[in-house]
Amino acid sequence: MKPIHTHSVITVQRPYLWLLSLLAVICLILLSLWFSFEYGRYVAGYDSADTDAYIEQLQAQLEEAQAEIVETSRQATMLKRNSLIDGDASVQLKESLAQAQSEVLKLKKELSFYKSIVSPEQGSRSVAIQTIQLKKNAEGGYSYKIMVSQRGRNDQFARGTIDVTIEGVQKGQPVTLKLAEVSNDTKKPMKFGFKYFQNFEGIMNLPESFYPDFLRVKVKPSTAKIKSIDEQFAWSDLTAGGA
């Protein structure tokens, strides 16, 4: 008598439930990263012990997020091999994974920044424009945030002024607007004083006939030991994702 060969077929029931589960995991990752980023703004520069604790927490969250992405990618590959998700769902999943990976890169940058606060590089002191963010709001204005940080030895306060202008075209002519002219959230001159970093943020409302091309930031420390900064940023780059 011929032996009887048997085999088992394993199927995944309700594939879209798997997809929803994967998307839920990704959402949790993004929420965790967002919380880390927002919380970090308030920690650095106030208490070194709190900063050390936050760095450990940030490192743990980064490792957890990376592990979750690896597992989610593995499950997505398994579903794709079994043809259990259609083309649109596959594209959506890939976009969500790409977004999660982008947030992980931001988290790595954030972690590196806070580590530099706790263990600053040796050498001469300097100031830097850490980040610039521009986002158009529903009223047609722009929410702005400019972060200036100190590099090298940060055992002393960096003090000085910051001058922000918007360069563009109005009625066919080149025009330069001062931030104080288009925002009620800033003073003239804008002064800074910090050990680690300082944020300048608010809302700017540009004239309707004005078309911005560049945002120019000048940082002028009050001591000659720290070099001044004069940097120009393309408006299109800032509104497309920041600098």
Secondary structure, 3 states (H helix, E strand, C coil): CCCCCCCCCCCCCCHHHHHHHHHHHHHHHHHHHHHHHHHHHHHCCCCHHHHHHHHHHHHHHHHHHHHHHHHHHHHHHHHHHCCCCCHHHHHHHHHHHHHHHHHHHHHHHHHHHHHHHHCCCCCCCEEEEEEEEEEECCCCCEEEEEEEEEECCCCCCEEEEEEEEEEEEECCEEEEEEHHHHCCCCCCCEEEEECCEEEEEEEECCCCCEEEEEEEEEEEECCCCCCCEEEEEEHHHHHHHCC
